[in-house]
């Protein structure tokens, strides 16, 4: 399994990482008060991450619900439940950072339990291609195999349930070993990809992988890299390329997503956000 953790930094990626660090110096020099900016990012992150997974809520509807607690007529209740859960998982992420808790399987399971809080079932496709509903198991690893139908019609199988605990332990150990010696964007992107590759839970894997990546970034003092819903096709394609051994598109996409977040922060600071 070590082959999945061999990350080569290309000249293009190095240039993107230099841009990330230059922007970070500009942000740090302003020493902003983070409350308003964090709230903006919390809403963006919740909207985009859930939209990638199929949520029907717009960004404005997500903002309205998270601020006012009021749903919008005609939208599935689960979409609002997912928005609440995701926002609470972000809040918990910041608590984990303040407490300096090490990244363990237990932490990842806790985040999944938050993402699936109140969810009674997850939708899946069985071996015959029929849509089914499986009882939800928040915070618990899958007990049955899961797979996805790819755009080219082939089926991609994730890690067998039998091997999930060992592979998740390897992932957590690799993160801890690399947290302080690699650029956090590289460590975070590799962790993100490998959690998606393993797909340890019945549901919440994509959202959880994006939270895991950003937990690593935030632990190192960086803002979140928010993968935008508008980049969904590119994101899925980059993950597929990584499955074939080419991590470059995925690393570049996550670096560009972080740069986008940094530019939003600098724009807000220039506009006088307190």
C-alpha positions in Angstrom: 0.0 0.0 0.0 3.0 2.3 0.3 2.7 3.0 -3.5 -0.4 5.2 -2.7 1.8 7.5 -0.6 4.6 8.2 -3.0 4.1 11.9 -3.8 6.3 13.6 -6.4 6.5 17.4 -6.3 6.6 18.6 -9.9 7.8 22.1 -11.0 4.2 23.1 -11.5 3.2 22.0 -8.0 6.2 23.7 -6.5 5.2 27.0 -8.2 1.7 26.6 -6.8 3.0 25.9 -3.3 5.2 29.0 -3.5 2.1 31.0 -4.4 0.3 29.5 -1.4 3.1 30.5 1.0 3.5 34.0 -0.5 -0.3 34.6 0.0 0.0 33.1 3.5 2.6 35.7 4.4 0.4 38.5 3.2 -2.5 37.1 5.2 -0.4 36.7 8.4 1.0 40.2 8.1 -2.5 41.6 8.3 -3.2 39.8 11.6 -7.0 39.9 11.0 -9.8 39.1 13.4 -11.0 35.8 12.1 -14.6 35.6 13.2 -16.3 37.1 10.2 -14.0 35.5 7.7 -14.3 32.1 9.3 -18.1 32.3 9.1 -17.9 33.1 5.4 -15.6 30.2 4.7 -17.8 27.9 6.9 -20.8 28.6 4.7 -18.9 28.3 1.4 -17.3 25.1 2.5 -20.6 23.6 3.7 -22.4 24.6 0.5 -19.7 23.4 -2.0 -18.9 20.1 -0.2 -22.5 19.1 0.1 -23.3 20.3 -3.5 -20.6 18.0 -4.8 -22.4 15.1 -3.2 -25.7 16.1 -4.8 -27.4 18.5 -2.3 -30.0 20.7 -3.9 -29.4 23.7 -1.6 -28.0 26.9 -3.1 -25.4 28.9 -1.3 -28.0 31.5 -0.3 -30.3 28.8 1.1 -27.4 27.2 3.0 -26.5 30.6 4.5 -30.1 31.3 5.4 -30.6 27.9 7.0 -27.3 28.0 9.0 -28.0 31.6 10.3 -31.8 31.5 10.8 -32.4 27.8 11.3 -35.3 27.9 8.8 -35.8 25.5 5.9 -36.9 26.4 2.4 -40.1 24.9 1.0 -39.7 22.3 -1.7 -36.2 21.1 -0.7 -35.5 17.7 0.8 -35.1 17.7 4.6 -32.0 15.6 4.4 -30.2 18.4 2.5 -30.8 20.7 5.5 -29.7 17.9 7.8 -26.5 17.5 5.8 -25.8 21.3 6.0 -26.3 21.4 9.7 -24.1 18.3 10.3 -21.3 19.6 8.0 -21.2 23.0 9.7 -21.0 21.3 13.1 -18.2 19.0 11.8 -16.3 22.2 10.9 -16.9 23.6 14.3 -15.6 20.4 15.8 -12.6 20.5 13.5 -11.5 23.8 15.1 -12.0 22.4 18.6 -9.7 19.5 17.6 -7.1 21.9 16.4 -7.2 24.0 19.6 -6.9 20.8 21.8 -4.0 19.6 19.6 -5.5 16.1 19.5 -3.4 13.7 17.3 -5.1 12.5 14.1 -6.3 9.0 14.8 -8.9 6.6 13.5 -11.1 7.6 16.4 -11.0 11.3 15.3 -12.0 10.3 11.8 -14.9 8.1 13.0 -16.1 11.0 15.3 -16.2 13.3 12.3 -18.2 10.8 10.3 -20.6 10.4 13.1 -21.2 14.1 13.1 -21.7 14.2 9.3 -24.3 11.4 9.5 -26.0 12.5 12.8 -29.7 12.0 12.5 -29.4 10.1 9.1 -31.5 6.9 9.2 -30.4 5.4 6.0 -28.0 5.8 3.1 -28.7 5.2 -0.6 -26.7 2.6 -2.4 -26.7 0.4 -5.5 -26.6 -3.4 -5.1 -24.9 -6.0 -7.2 -27.8 -6.0 -9.7 -27.7 -2.2 -10.2 -30.8 -1.5 -8.2 -31.1 1.4 -5.8 -31.5 0.3 -2.2 -31.6 1.9 1.2 -29.1 0.7 3.8 -29.5 1.5 7.5 -27.0 4.3 8.4 -24.1 3.5 10.7 -22.6 6.9 11.7 -19.0 6.6 12.8 -18.7 2.9 12.1 -16.7 1.3 9.3 -18.5 -0.4 6.5 -19.3 -4.1 6.8 -20.2 -4.7 3.1 -18.2 -3.8 0.0 -18.9 -0.5 -1.8 -18.2 0.6 -5.3 -19.0 3.3 -7.8 -20.1 3.3 -11.5 -17.6 5.4 -13.4 -18.5 7.6 -16.4 -16.9 5.1 -18.8 -19.3 2.4 -17.5 -16.8 0.4 -15.5 -17.2 -0.3 -11.8 -14.5 0.9 -9.4 -14.4 -1.1 -6.2 -13.1 0.4 -3.0 -11.1 -1.3 -0.2 -12.6 -4.5 1.1 -14.2 -4.1 4.5 -11.8 -6.7 5.9 -8.8 -4.4 5.2 -10.3 -1.1 6.2 -9.0 -0.9 9.8 -5.4 -1.7 8.8 -5.5 0.7 5.8 -7.0 3.5 8.0 -4.3 2.9 10.6 -1.6 3.2 7.9 -3.2 6.4 6.7 -3.3 8.0 10.1 0.3 6.9 10.8 1.4 8.3 7.5 -0.3 11.7 8.3 1.4 11.9 11.7 4.8 11.0 10.2 4.5 13.6 7.5 2.5 16.4 9.2 5.6 18.5 10.1 8.0 17.5 7.4 6.0 18.1 4.2 4.0 21.1 3.0 0.6 20.7 4.6 -1.1 21.0 1.2 0.7 17.9 -0.1 0.1 16.0 3.1 -3.6 17.0 3.2 -4.2 16.2 -0.5 -2.6 12.8 -0.2 -4.7 12.1 2.9 -7.8 13.2 1.1 -7.1 11.0 -1.9 -6.3 7.9 0.2 -9.4 8.3 2.4 -11.5 8.4 -0.8 -9.6 5.4 -2.2 -10.3 3.4 1.0 -13.9 4.6 1.3 -14.1 3.3 4.9 -17.7 4.3 5.6 -21.1 3.6 4.0 -21.6 7.3 3.5 -19.9 10.6 4.1 -16.6 9.5 2.6 -16.1 12.5 0.2 -17.2 15.1 2.8 -15.0 13.4 5.4 -12.0 13.3 3.1 -12.3 17.0 2.4 -12.6 17.7 6.1 -9.6 15.5 6.9 -7.5 17.5 4.3 -8.5 20.8 5.8 -7.9 19.6 9.4 -4.3 19.0 8.3 -4.1 22.5 6.7 -5.7 24.2 9.7 -3.4 22.4 12.1 -0.5 24.0 10.3 -2.0 27.5 10.3 -3.4 27.5 6.8 -7.1 28.2 5.8 -9.2 25.4 4.2 -8.8 24.4 0.6 -12.4 24.5 -0.5 -13.1 22.3 -3.5 -15.8 24.2 -5.4 -18.9 22.5 -6.9 -18.2 24.2 -10.2 -15.0 22.1 -10.3 -16.8 18.8 -9.6 -16.1 17.2 -13.0 -12.4 18.2 -12.7 -12.3 16.9 -9.2 -13.8 13.5 -10.0 -11.5 13.2 -13.1 -8.4 14.1 -10.9 -9.4 11.4 -8.4 -9.7 8.9 -11.2 -6.3 9.8 -12.5 -4.9 9.3 -9.0 -6.3 5.8 -9.0 -4.2 5.1 -12.0 -1.1 6.4 -10.3 -1.0 10.0 -11.4 -1.5 12.4 -8.5 -0.5 15.5 -10.3 -3.9 16.7 -11.4 -5.3 16.2 -7.9 -2.4 18.0 -6.2 -2.7 20.9 -8.6 -6.5 21.2 -8.1 -6.2 21.2 -4.3 -3.4 23.8 -4.4 -5.5 26.0 -6.7 -8.5 25.6 -4.3 -6.3 26.8 -1.4 -5.1 29.7 -3.4 -8.7 30.7 -4.2 -9.5 30.6 -0.5 -6.5 32.8 0.3 -7.5 35.3 -2.3 -11.0 35.5 -0.8 -9.5 36.2 2.6 -7.3 39.0 1.2 -10.2 40.5 -0.6 -12.3 40.5 2.5 -9.5 42.1 4.5 -9.1 44.8 1.8 -12.9 45.5 2.0 -12.5 46.1 5.7 -13.8 42.9 7.4 -13.0 43.5 11.1 
